[in-house]
Amino acid sequence: REAPEAGGRREQLSVRKLRVVLFALCCGTEQAAEHFRDPQRRIRRWLRRFQALQQDSSTCPEGKYLSLEAEEKLAEWVLTQREQQLPVNEESLFQKATKLGRSLEGGFEISYEWAVRFMLRHKLSTQARRAVAHPLPKELEDGASCFLEFVQRQIHTQELPLAMVAAMDEVSFFLDMEVLSSEDRKENALQTVGAGEPWCEVLLTALADGSLLPALVLYRGRLRQPASLPDCILLEAREEGYGDEEAMEVWASRVWRKHAACRGGKAMLVLDCHRSHLSEEVLALLSSCSTLPAVVPAGCSSKIQPLDVCIKRTVKNFLHKKWKEQAKEMLLLDCDSDILLQLVLCWLAEVLEVISDSPELVQQSFLVASVLPGPDGTANSPARNADMQEELICSLEEQLKLGQEEE
């Protein structure tokens, strides 16, 4: 039980509570609840209490902390790590912050309180539903503005139809066989963050007219029997997997070239700046389809990549939820990789069907990301875009019955 607050004053959070809150900001409240065995509502209450304490006191705790410039570099690092589905956690955050603080005389005084303040000050929670209104670090903000100006100008001057303005992005899934074969916590075996080779990758493509192209799934393994596939999914399997550049080449040839050939004319493709997207082979494939790559600057995807606004996070959350349910209902130990893949394909088809039945949701994602101007030809205000983003996320989660919405 928590001690009552003396004299109506809010007490500072203990180190243990701050550590749980930091974990929630880095990885999500659900994961924090699983890791520390604390209810989500309690963790959210601790977070609200810390925010209230911040508002009550404008002063920072004494000590040697990072400069604003160093903090902005750290915020850029967090955003870029997440774009690449690399882990951002207590260990990696403290390690990066310590490197940036080496120039401080006497060293950098790191603490959980400082780390939570940093995450909140730069609005870096993984569960932000209004991220498009959050200011990025200045360098990133300038890059995002230049990108959007370029994209909107090209769409206008090239007179690109909405069906030829696309956004593409990957979702990687990592399967931990050691956790899968353990006695408990099997629900943690499938993750969307990892540093090794992914078990499978899903390449999603959305069009500004509100439609989705087939999702390409690249599976690292050998299929012993053909998988049952709906029309909305294409599957490629190879025992050694696919390198980053190979993955893009397969996507360009199997998904994008077919669409571009059917429609004809010029096109634009919004994609992040991962090196695999910019290889000579990929650029040549896009050029052969008269497609101009519009490369989102590093760290800016949370605001200006249409798939990041709503769709990607919901796909990941839905598959994670279905996996957890499955882990509780059956002995995953008895499942080989082929069966697990078939389950994931079924769940992916389920979520893609719901998204495909809501073309207005897909189209509004391009508006909210400001890739398309508003209906009257001018961009929406950040507050209006944030309202729309929150509405999109809530609508899609409600359709998918994702349960209690996290704050």
Backbone hydrogen bonds, N-H to C=O, Kabsch-Sander energy under -0.5 kcal/mol:
donor,donor_aa,acceptor,acceptor_aa,energy
8,G,5,E,-1.2
9,R,6,A,-2.6
18,L,14,S,-2.5
19,R,15,V,-2.2
20,V,16,R,-1.8
21,V,17,K,-2.5
22,L,18,L,-2.6
23,F,19,R,-2.1
24,A,20,V,-2.1
25,L,21,V,-2.3
26,C,22,L,-2.2
27,C,23,F,-3.0
28,G,24,A,-1.9
32,A,28,G,-2.0
33,A,29,T,-2.6
34,E,30,E,-2.1
35,H,31,Q,-2.7
36,F,32,A,-2.7
37,R,33,A,-1.2
38,D,33,A,-0.7
43,I,39,P,-1.8
44,R,40,Q,-2.7
45,R,41,R,-1.7
46,W,42,R,-2.3
47,L,43,I,-2.2
48,R,44,R,-2.4
49,R,45,R,-2.4
50,F,46,W,-2.4
51,Q,47,L,-2.4
52,A,48,R,-2.4
53,L,49,R,-2.2
54,Q,50,F,-2.1
55,Q,51,Q,-2.0
56,D,52,A,-2.1
57,S,53,L,-1.5
65,Y,63,G,-0.7
71,E,67,S,-2.6
72,E,68,L,-2.3
73,K,69,E,-1.8
74,L,70,A,-2.2
75,A,71,E,-2.6
76,E,72,E,-2.4
77,W,73,K,-2.1
78,V,74,L,-2.2
79,L,75,A,-2.3
80,T,76,E,-2.5
81,Q,77,W,-2.8
82,R,78,V,-2.1
83,E,79,L,-1.8
84,Q,80,T,-1.5
85,Q,82,R,-1.7
86,L,81,Q,-2.6
89,N,87,P,-0.5
93,L,89,N,-3.0
94,F,90,E,-2.5
95,Q,91,E,-2.2
96,K,92,S,-2.3
97,A,93,L,-2.6
98,T,94,F,-2.5
99,K,95,Q,-1.8
100,L,96,K,-2.0
101,G,97,A,-1.5
102,R,99,K,-1.1
104,L,101,G,-1.6
107,G,104,L,-2.2
109,E,64,K,-2.1
110,I,108,F,-1.2
115,A,111,S,-2.2
116,V,112,Y,-2.6
117,R,113,E,-2.4
118,F,114,W,-2.8
119,M,115,A,-2.4
120,L,116,V,-2.3
121,R,117,R,-3.2
122,H,118,F,-2.0
123,K,120,L,-1.3
124,L,119,M,-2.9
126,T,25,L,-1.2
128,A,125,S,-1.1
133,A,130,R,-1.8
134,H,131,A,-1.3
140,L,137,P,-0.6
141,E,137,P,-2.7
142,D,138,K,-2.5
143,G,139,E,-2.0
144,A,140,L,-2.7
145,S,141,E,-2.1
146,C,142,D,-2.1
147,F,143,G,-2.2
148,L,144,A,-2.5
149,E,145,S,-2.2
150,F,146,C,-2.3
151,V,147,F,-2.7
152,Q,148,L,-2.6
153,R,149,E,-2.0
154,Q,150,F,-2.4
155,I,151,V,-2.5
156,H,152,Q,-1.9
157,T,153,R,-3.1
158,Q,154,Q,-2.5
159,E,156,H,-0.5
160,L,155,I,-1.7
164,M,161,P,-2.2
165,V,162,L,-1.5
166,A,164,M,-0.6
166,A,268,M,-2.7
167,A,206,A,-2.5
168,M,270,V,-2.5
169,D,204,L,-2.0
171,V,202,V,-2.4
173,F,200,C,-2.8
174,F,191,Q,-3.2
176,D,174,F,-0.6
176,D,189,A,-2.7
177,M,175,L,-0.9
180,L,176,D,-2.3
181,S,177,M,-1.8
182,S,179,V,-1.1
188,N,185,R,-1.8
189,A,186,K,-2.1
191,Q,174,F,-2.4
191,Q,189,A,-0.6
194,G,85,Q,-2.2
199,W,173,F,-2.3
200,C,173,F,-1.6
201,E,218,L,-2.3
202,V,171,V,-2.8
203,L,201,E,-0.5
203,L,216,L,-3.1
204,L,169,D,-2.8
204,L,202,V,-0.7
206,A,167,A,-2.5
207,L,211,S,-2.9
208,A,162,L,-0.9
208,A,165,V,-2.7
209,D,162,L,-0.7
210,G,207,L,-2.1
213,L,205,T,-2.2
215,A,232,C,-2.9
216,L,203,L,-1.9
217,V,215,A,-0.6
217,V,234,L,-3.3
218,L,201,E,-2.7
218,L,216,L,-0.5
219,Y,217,V,-0.6
219,Y,236,E,-2.9
220,R,199,W,-2.6
221,G,219,Y,-1.2
221,G,238,R,-1.2
223,L,221,G,-0.6
229,L,227,A,-0.6
233,I,230,P,-1.6
234,L,215,A,-3.1
236,E,217,V,-2.8
238,R,219,Y,-2.2
241,G,238,R,-1.5
247,A,243,G,-2.6
248,M,244,D,-1.8
249,E,245,E,-2.1
250,V,246,E,-2.7
251,W,247,A,-2.3
252,A,248,M,-2.8
253,S,249,E,-2.2
254,R,250,V,-2.7
255,V,251,W,-2.7
256,W,251,W,-1.7
257,R,252,A,-2.8
259,H,255,V,-1.6
260,A,256,W,-3.0
261,A,257,R,-2.3
262,C,258,K,-1.7
263,R,259,H,-2.0
264,G,260,A,-3.1
267,A,290,S,-2.2
268,M,164,M,-2.8
269,L,292,L,-2.4
270,V,166,A,-3.4
271,L,269,L,-0.5
271,L,294,A,-2.0
273,C,296,V,-0.6
277,H,274,H,-2.0
278,L,274,H,-0.5
278,L,275,R,-1.3
279,S,276,S,-0.8
283,L,279,S,-2.7
284,A,280,E,-2.3
285,L,281,E,-2.1
286,L,282,V,-2.5
287,S,283,L,-2.4
288,S,284,A,-2.2
289,C,285,L,-0.7
289,C,286,L,-0.8
290,S,287,S,-2.0
291,T,286,L,-2.5
292,L,267,A,-2.9
292,L,290,S,-0.5
294,A,269,L,-3.5
295,V,293,P,-0.7
296,V,271,L,-2.6
296,V,294,A,-0.6
300,C,297,P,-1.9
303,K,300,C,-1.8
304,I,300,C,-1.9
305,Q,301,S,-1.8
308,D,305,Q,-1.6
309,V,305,Q,-1.0
310,C,306,P,-0.6
312,K,307,L,-2.8
314,T,310,C,-1.6
315,V,311,I,-2.5
316,K,312,K,-2.4
317,N,313,R,-2.5
318,F,314,T,-2.6
319,L,315,V,-2.4
320,H,316,K,-2.2
321,K,317,N,-2.3
322,K,318,F,-2.6
323,W,319,L,-2.2
324,K,320,H,-2.3
325,E,321,K,-2.2
326,Q,322,K,-2.4
327,A,323,W,-2.7
328,K,324,K,-1.4
329,E,325,E,-1.3
330,M,326,Q,-1.8
332,L,330,M,-1.2
334,D,331,L,-1.9
335,C,332,L,-1.8
340,L,336,D,-2.1
341,L,337,S,-2.5
342,Q,338,D,-2.2
343,L,339,I,-2.0
344,V,340,L,-2.3
345,L,341,L,-2.6
346,C,342,Q,-2.0
347,W,343,L,-2.3
348,L,344,V,-2.6
349,A,345,L,-2.4
350,E,346,C,-1.9
351,V,347,W,-2.2
352,L,348,L,-2.5
353,E,349,A,-2.1
354,V,350,E,-1.5
355,I,351,V,-2.1
356,S,352,L,-2.8
357,D,353,E,-1.6
358,S,355,I,-1.8
361,L,358,S,-1.2
362,V,358,S,-1.3
363,Q,359,P,-2.6
364,Q,360,E,-2.4
365,S,361,L,-1.2
366,F,362,V,-1.0
366,F,363,Q,-0.7
367,L,363,Q,-1.3
368,V,364,Q,-3.2
369,A,365,S,-1.7
370,S,367,L,-1.4
371,V,366,F,-1.6
372,L,366,F,-1.6
374,G,378,T,-1.8
377,G,374,G,-2.5
385,N,381,S,-2.6
386,A,382,P,-2.4
387,D,383,A,-2.2
388,M,384,R,-2.4
389,Q,385,N,-2.6
390,E,386,A,-2.4
391,E,387,D,-2.2
392,L,388,M,-2.6
393,I,389,Q,-2.5
394,C,390,E,-2.5
395,S,391,E,-2.6
396,L,392,L,-2.5
397,E,393,I,-2.6
398,E,394,C,-2.2
399,Q,395,S,-2.1
400,L,396,L,-1.8
401,K,398,E,-0.9
402,L,397,E,-2.4
